[in-house]
Amino acid sequence: MQPDMNQLLRNVQKMQDAVMKLQNELANQQVEGSAGGGAVTVKCTGTMEFKAVKIKAEAADPNDIETLEDLVLMAIKDACEKAKELGQQKANQSGLSLPPGLGL
């Protein structure tokens, strides 16, 4: 028995439309990652387009640049993780069941 190709194509198109809608939603939402108790914050969209980095003055010790670099990196990682969580949450809410690691 042959699968109905027209039905299969309609299902693929519905899934593509749902993914596009989800990507648009995520592009319009922001998450914030932070490190050092808020000494460094990073904002990005749900599609991981970075929008802002804020560094409090007390985090900028000219004699310890390495710590500031670490804080910035940790804040970026935190924002990325939150963006991934938001994507998975939105995918689940929209009925898309994406395998782990398959980002939008």
C-alpha positions in Angstrom: 0.0 0.0 0.0 1.5 3.3 -1.1 1.4 6.3 1.2 -0.8 9.2 0.1 1.8 11.6 -1.2 -0.5 14.6 -1.2 -1.4 14.1 2.4 2.3 13.6 3.2 3.1 16.9 1.5 0.3 18.7 3.3 1.6 17.4 6.6 5.1 18.6 5.8 3.8 22.0 4.8 1.8 22.3 8.1 5.0 21.4 10.0 7.1 24.0 8.1 4.4 26.6 8.7 4.4 25.8 12.5 8.2 26.0 12.7 8.3 29.3 10.8 5.6 30.7 13.2 7.6 29.5 16.2 10.8 31.0 14.9 9.1 34.4 14.4 7.7 34.2 18.0 11.1 33.4 19.4 12.8 36.2 17.4 10.4 38.6 19.1 11.1 37.5 22.7 14.1 38.2 24.8 15.8 36.4 27.6 18.5 37.6 29.9 21.5 35.8 31.2 23.6 37.0 34.1 26.8 36.2 36.0 28.5 37.4 39.1 25.2 38.2 40.9 24.1 40.5 38.1 27.5 42.1 37.6 27.3 41.1 34.0 24.0 40.7 32.1 23.5 39.7 28.5 20.2 40.0 26.5 19.3 37.9 23.5 16.3 36.9 21.5 14.8 33.4 21.7 16.7 32.7 18.4 20.0 33.7 20.1 20.5 37.0 18.4 22.4 39.0 21.0 21.1 42.5 21.7 22.9 43.9 24.8 25.7 43.4 27.3 25.7 45.4 30.5 28.7 45.4 32.9 28.5 47.0 36.3 31.5 49.3 37.1 32.6 47.2 40.0 33.0 44.2 37.7 35.6 46.1 35.6 38.8 45.7 37.6 41.7 46.7 35.3 44.0 44.5 37.3 41.8 41.4 36.8 40.5 41.4 33.2 40.3 37.6 33.2 37.6 37.5 35.8 35.5 40.0 33.7 36.0 37.8 30.6 34.9 34.8 32.6 31.8 36.6 33.8 30.9 37.7 30.3 31.3 34.2 29.0 29.1 32.8 31.8 26.4 35.4 31.2 26.4 34.5 27.5 26.1 30.8 28.3 23.3 31.5 30.7 21.4 33.5 28.1 21.9 30.7 25.5 20.6 28.1 27.9 17.5 30.2 28.6 16.9 30.8 24.9 17.1 27.0 24.3 14.7 26.4 27.2 12.3 29.1 25.8 12.5 27.4 22.3 11.7 24.0 23.7 8.9 25.4 25.9 7.3 27.2 22.9 7.7 24.1 20.7 6.0 22.0 23.2 3.2 24.5 23.6 2.6 24.6 19.8 2.5 20.8 19.6 5.9 20.4 17.8 7.8 17.6 19.4 11.4 18.3 18.4 14.2 15.9 19.4 16.7 17.2 22.0 19.4 19.3 20.4 17.3 20.1 17.3 17.1 23.8 17.9 15.0 26.4 16.0 
